């Protein structure tokens, strides 16, 4: 009889404890932090801002469609695509100057400097950098994220 009474009391306390818990609702359920929410993946490597202010995004796939170019600077061969070809792909035919910005050393080039001696060199980090005979090597723009055309 004692065992039955103890068992009944234990069950009663257990059920009472479960009943005291609020039911989980969508409003009270834990939410995923914003940092962990799925976000759209951008495939753009960098953006070209045209003279009219419109933006043209360039991806790796876009760069692969352009002819490969090489340039030798300080005895080292740099490989990538011509900046002039990138501008043409963006639909830009007339401009005065081009400004490149990235992780270091922003550079502005004149129209005449955007020729076969100015390329966007492929890096080992999956980015591009400026390579040009018109700009000293320590001042090349690295990890280009934006090309602004005027």
Protein Blocks (a to p, Z undefined) as FASTA:
>chain_A
ZZmmmmmmmmmmmmmmmmmpccddfklpccddfklpccdddfbfbdcddfkopacdddfk
lmmmpccddddeehiacddddfklmmmmnopabdfbdcdddfeopadddfklmcfkbccd
ddfkopacdddfkbcfklpcehifbdcdZZ
